[in-house]
Amino acid sequence: MTTLKARLQGDLTAAIKERDTLRSSTLRMTLTEISKEEVAGTTARELSDDEVLKVLTRETKKRREAAEAFEQGGRAESAEQERAEGRVLAEYLPAQLTDAELDVLVAEAVAETGAAGPKAMGQVMKAAGPKVAGRAEGGRVAAAVKKALAG
């Protein structure tokens, strides 16, 4: 089984050979971010697939936020470029949870922790985190937890 990083590197090589500039530049930037993460801290290390996924998720979120900012600034071409890069990265992320699936996982986390009321939000978020694992954005999870604890 190849690692996610190895898959990204292989796809980068293929994109360069195919002269796919969007894909190659997006993957190159992402692999640079992964490398930065690997040398951050006191000792250099190889990132696990989960850690590479976190970098991919962060990069995808950056693209979406940049696209929104460009859109608001009236720069549609730049916004579309960011969205296109986001679509390339999304291919490597696990399928996102639907709202219904997310609600079920959050309900399980609430039941496991026996939490009640808004003060238990952190406790439920901690329990829901591993269940969701990159398949939903933190903001969506927080909103679902808040809704579950209020209801």
N, C-alpha and C positions, 0 to 999 in steps of 0.2 A: 504494500500500500504506500503510495507516495504521499508526502506531506503536502499541506495546502501551499506552503511557500514554494516547494519544488514545482507544484502545478502552475503557480503564478509565473515562475521563471520559465518553465517550458512554454507556456502560452505567450509570454513576452517574446521569446525567440521566434515562435511561429508568426506572431504579429509583425515582427520586424521583417521576416522573410516575405510575408504577404504584402508588405508596405502599407499596413493598416496603421496610419499615424495616430488616430484617436486611441485605439487599443494599446499600442506600444507606449505612447506617452503616459497614459493613465496607469498602466501596469508598472512602468518604470518609476513613476512618482510614488506609487504604493509600496513597491519593493524598497525604495529609499527610506520611507517611513518605517518599514519593518526593520531595516538595518539600523536606523537611528535608535529604535526601541531596544535592539539587541545589544548595542554598545552603551546604552544609558545605564547609569548605576556604577557600582564599583567593579564588577567583572562582566566581561562580554559573555554572552550565552546565546544559544539557539532558542528561538521562541517556539512554544508548543502550538499546535493547531488552534487551540482555544485562544491563545494570546494573539496569534495572527488574525483570527476572526475579530477580536476586539479592535485591532488596528483597522481592519477592513470596514467594520461598522462605523468607527470614528471618521474614516476618510469619506464614507458614503454620506454620513450626516453633514460633514463639511461641504460636500458638493451641493447637497440639497439647500443648506442655508445660504451658500454663495449664490445659487440660482435664484432664490427668493430675493436676496439683496439686489442682484443685477436687475431682476424683473421690476422691483420697486424703483430702481434708479433709471428705468427706461432703456436698459441695455439688453434687449431681447436676444441678440446674437450671443453675447457672453453667457446669458442665462441658459440658452439652449446647449452651449458647449459644456457647461457644468452638469446639466441634466444628462447629456450623452455620456459623460465620464461616470456619473452615478449609476447609469444603466449597466455600464461595463462592470463596475464593481459589484453591483447587485447580483450578477451571475454567480459570484463566489460565496454569497451569503446564504444561510439556510432560509427556506421559505418562511415568510413572515406569518405570524399567527393572526387569525381573524379575531374580531372583537369577541365573538362568542367563545372561541377557544381560550382566549386570554382571560375572560371572566371565569371560566371553569378552573383554570390553573390558580387564579387568585383566590377563588372560593376554597380550593383545596388548602392553600397556604393559610388562609384565615382559620379554617377548621383545625389544621395541624397545630397552629400556635395558640388556639383558643382566644385569640385577640378580639377585643371589642373597643369601639370608640377610636377617634382620630389619634389619640396618643400612642396607639399601638402600630402606627403606620410603619415606622422603621423596622419593627420586629417582623411584620408581614412582608415588607419589601425584601428583607434578608432571606426569608423562607421562599419567596416567589422567584428570586433571582436565578437560582440554579435550574428551576423548572422552565423558565423562559429562555435562558441562555442564548442571547443573540437573535432570538426570533421575534422580538418586539423591542421597541425603543423604550428607554427608561421613562420618558414622559408619559407614554401610553400606559406602562405598567403602573406608574404612580397614580394616574387618573383612575385606573380600574380598581386599585387598592382603596383609594379614597372613596369611590362609589360603594365598594363592598362594605367598608367600615361604617359608612353613613347609613346604609340600608339595614 
